[in-house]
């Protein structure tokens, strides 16, 4: 996930940086680093775990209790993963 796609994701859900931080369990400043792509001149990578959390939020999942997902959700995840370049 690039800084640009991260920011586009946030805005597509209508989230302010503070809201995205709360939903992802991060600090607002981290969201700002992800969107800028660097911190103090050093490149900032968006972790795979954050990328996957963004996808879950996009699919409407606010929390996950570990139970198997309904088939339709699994299909949506597979379709989304196939469309998303690594």
CNS distance restraints for C-alpha pairs under 8 A (distance, minus, plus):
assign (resid   1 and name CA) (resid   5 and name CA) 6.09 0.50 0.50
assign (resid   1 and name CA) (resid   6 and name CA) 6.34 0.50 0.50
assign (resid   1 and name CA) (resid  46 and name CA) 6.46 0.50 0.50
assign (resid   1 and name CA) (resid  51 and name CA) 6.45 0.50 0.50
assign (resid   1 and name CA) (resid  86 and name CA) 7.37 0.50 0.50
assign (resid   2 and name CA) (resid   6 and name CA) 6.07 0.50 0.50
assign (resid   2 and name CA) (resid  37 and name CA) 7.71 0.50 0.50
assign (resid   2 and name CA) (resid  46 and name CA) 7.37 0.50 0.50
assign (resid   3 and name CA) (resid   7 and name CA) 6.23 0.50 0.50
assign (resid   3 and name CA) (resid  34 and name CA) 5.57 0.50 0.50
assign (resid   3 and name CA) (resid  35 and name CA) 4.45 0.50 0.50
assign (resid   3 and name CA) (resid  36 and name CA) 6.16 0.50 0.50
assign (resid   3 and name CA) (resid  37 and name CA) 5.38 0.50 0.50
assign (resid   3 and name CA) (resid  46 and name CA) 7.87 0.50 0.50
assign (resid   4 and name CA) (resid   8 and name CA) 6.14 0.50 0.50
assign (resid   4 and name CA) (resid  35 and name CA) 6.52 0.50 0.50
assign (resid   5 and name CA) (resid   9 and name CA) 5.97 0.50 0.50
assign (resid   6 and name CA) (resid  10 and name CA) 6.31 0.50 0.50
assign (resid   6 and name CA) (resid  34 and name CA) 7.27 0.50 0.50
assign (resid   6 and name CA) (resid  35 and name CA) 6.41 0.50 0.50
assign (resid   7 and name CA) (resid  11 and name CA) 6.18 0.50 0.50
assign (resid   7 and name CA) (resid  35 and name CA) 5.69 0.50 0.50
assign (resid   8 and name CA) (resid  12 and name CA) 5.92 0.50 0.50
assign (resid   9 and name CA) (resid  13 and name CA) 6.54 0.50 0.50
assign (resid   9 and name CA) (resid  54 and name CA) 7.55 0.50 0.50
assign (resid  10 and name CA) (resid  14 and name CA) 6.50 0.50 0.50
assign (resid  10 and name CA) (resid  15 and name CA) 5.44 0.50 0.50
assign (resid  10 and name CA) (resid  16 and name CA) 7.29 0.50 0.50
assign (resid  10 and name CA) (resid  17 and name CA) 7.61 0.50 0.50
assign (resid  10 and name CA) (resid  20 and name CA) 6.64 0.50 0.50
assign (resid  11 and name CA) (resid  15 and name CA) 5.69 0.50 0.50
assign (resid  11 and name CA) (resid  16 and name CA) 7.38 0.50 0.50
assign (resid  13 and name CA) (resid  58 and name CA) 7.26 0.50 0.50
assign (resid  15 and name CA) (resid  19 and name CA) 5.52 0.50 0.50
assign (resid  15 and name CA) (resid  20 and name CA) 5.80 0.50 0.50
assign (resid  16 and name CA) (resid  20 and name CA) 6.26 0.50 0.50
assign (resid  17 and name CA) (resid  21 and name CA) 6.12 0.50 0.50
assign (resid  17 and name CA) (resid  28 and name CA) 5.99 0.50 0.50
assign (resid  17 and name CA) (resid  31 and name CA) 6.30 0.50 0.50
assign (resid  17 and name CA) (resid  32 and name CA) 7.30 0.50 0.50
assign (resid  18 and name CA) (resid  22 and name CA) 6.31 0.50 0.50
assign (resid  18 and name CA) (resid  27 and name CA) 7.71 0.50 0.50
assign (resid  18 and name CA) (resid  28 and name CA) 5.21 0.50 0.50
assign (resid  19 and name CA) (resid  23 and name CA) 6.24 0.50 0.50
assign (resid  20 and name CA) (resid  24 and name CA) 6.05 0.50 0.50
assign (resid  20 and name CA) (resid  28 and name CA) 7.81 0.50 0.50
assign (resid  20 and name CA) (resid  31 and name CA) 7.46 0.50 0.50
assign (resid  21 and name CA) (resid  25 and name CA) 5.81 0.50 0.50
assign (resid  21 and name CA) (resid  26 and name CA) 4.65 0.50 0.50
assign (resid  21 and name CA) (resid  27 and name CA) 5.38 0.50 0.50
assign (resid  21 and name CA) (resid  28 and name CA) 5.18 0.50 0.50
assign (resid  21 and name CA) (resid  30 and name CA) 7.72 0.50 0.50
assign (resid  21 and name CA) (resid  31 and name CA) 6.26 0.50 0.50
assign (resid  22 and name CA) (resid  26 and name CA) 6.17 0.50 0.50
assign (resid  22 and name CA) (resid  27 and name CA) 7.31 0.50 0.50
assign (resid  22 and name CA) (resid  28 and name CA) 7.95 0.50 0.50
assign (resid  23 and name CA) (resid  62 and name CA) 7.50 0.50 0.50
assign (resid  24 and name CA) (resid  50 and name CA) 7.20 0.50 0.50
assign (resid  24 and name CA) (resid  53 and name CA) 6.85 0.50 0.50
assign (resid  24 and name CA) (resid  54 and name CA) 7.68 0.50 0.50
assign (resid  26 and name CA) (resid  30 and name CA) 6.54 0.50 0.50
assign (resid  26 and name CA) (resid  31 and name CA) 7.40 0.50 0.50
assign (resid  27 and name CA) (resid  31 and name CA) 6.84 0.50 0.50
assign (resid  28 and name CA) (resid  32 and name CA) 6.43 0.50 0.50
assign (resid  29 and name CA) (resid  33 and name CA) 6.31 0.50 0.50
assign (resid  30 and name CA) (resid  34 and name CA) 6.19 0.50 0.50
assign (resid  31 and name CA) (resid  35 and name CA) 6.22 0.50 0.50
assign (resid  32 and name CA) (resid  36 and name CA) 6.07 0.50 0.50
assign (resid  33 and name CA) (resid  37 and name CA) 5.74 0.50 0.50
assign (resid  33 and name CA) (resid  38 and name CA) 5.71 0.50 0.50
assign (resid  33 and name CA) (resid  39 and name CA) 5.86 0.50 0.50
assign (resid  33 and name CA) (resid  44 and name CA) 6.76 0.50 0.50
assign (resid  34 and name CA) (resid  38 and name CA) 7.11 0.50 0.50
assign (resid  34 and name CA) (resid  44 and name CA) 6.41 0.50 0.50
assign (resid  34 and name CA) (resid  45 and name CA) 7.18 0.50 0.50
assign (resid  34 and name CA) (resid  46 and name CA) 6.20 0.50 0.50
assign (resid  37 and name CA) (resid  43 and name CA) 5.92 0.50 0.50
assign (resid  37 and name CA) (resid  44 and name CA) 5.22 0.50 0.50
assign (resid  37 and name CA) (resid  45 and name CA) 7.17 0.50 0.50
assign (resid  38 and name CA) (resid  42 and name CA) 5.19 0.50 0.50
assign (resid  38 and name CA) (resid  43 and name CA) 4.28 0.50 0.50
assign (resid  38 and name CA) (resid  44 and name CA) 4.68 0.50 0.50
assign (resid  39 and name CA) (resid  43 and name CA) 6.48 0.50 0.50
assign (resid  39 and name CA) (resid  44 and name CA) 6.36 0.50 0.50
assign (resid  46 and name CA) (resid  50 and name CA) 6.61 0.50 0.50
assign (resid  46 and name CA) (resid  51 and name CA) 6.93 0.50 0.50
assign (resid  47 and name CA) (resid  51 and name CA) 6.40 0.50 0.50
assign (resid  48 and name CA) (resid  52 and name CA) 6.10 0.50 0.50
assign (resid  49 and name CA) (resid  53 and name CA) 6.12 0.50 0.50
assign (resid  50 and name CA) (resid  54 and name CA) 6.11 0.50 0.50
assign (resid  51 and name CA) (resid  55 and name CA) 6.44 0.50 0.50
assign (resid  52 and name CA) (resid  56 and name CA) 6.25 0.50 0.50
assign (resid  53 and name CA) (resid  57 and name CA) 6.18 0.50 0.50
assign (resid  54 and name CA) (resid  58 and name CA) 6.13 0.50 0.50
assign (resid  55 and name CA) (resid  59 and name CA) 6.32 0.50 0.50
assign (resid  56 and name CA) (resid  60 and name CA) 6.41 0.50 0.50
assign (resid  56 and name CA) (resid  61 and name CA) 5.19 0.50 0.50
assign (resid  56 and name CA) (resid  62 and name CA) 7.40 0.50 0.50
assign (resid  57 and name CA) (resid  61 and name CA) 5.01 0.50 0.50
assign (resid  57 and name CA) (resid  62 and name CA) 5.92 0.50 0.50
assign (resid  69 and name CA) (resid  73 and name CA) 6.10 0.50 0.50
assign (resid  69 and name CA) (resid  74 and name CA) 6.27 0.50 0.50
assign (resid  70 and name CA) (resid  74 and name CA) 6.49 0.50 0.50
assign (resid  71 and name CA) (resid  75 and name CA) 6.17 0.50 0.50
assign (resid  72 and name CA) (resid  76 and name CA) 6.19 0.50 0.50
assign (resid  73 and name CA) (resid  77 and name CA) 6.17 0.50 0.50
assign (resid  74 and name CA) (resid  78 and name CA) 6.23 0.50 0.50
assign (resid  75 and name CA) (resid  79 and name CA) 6.12 0.50 0.50
assign (resid  76 and name CA) (resid  80 and name CA) 6.01 0.50 0.50
assign (resid  77 and name CA) (resid  81 and name CA) 6.03 0.50 0.50
assign (resid  78 and name CA) (resid  82 and name CA) 6.12 0.50 0.50
assign (resid  79 and name CA) (resid  83 and name CA) 6.31 0.50 0.50
assign (resid  80 and name CA) (resid  84 and name CA) 6.13 0.50 0.50
assign (resid  81 and name CA) (resid  85 and name CA) 7.82 0.50 0.50
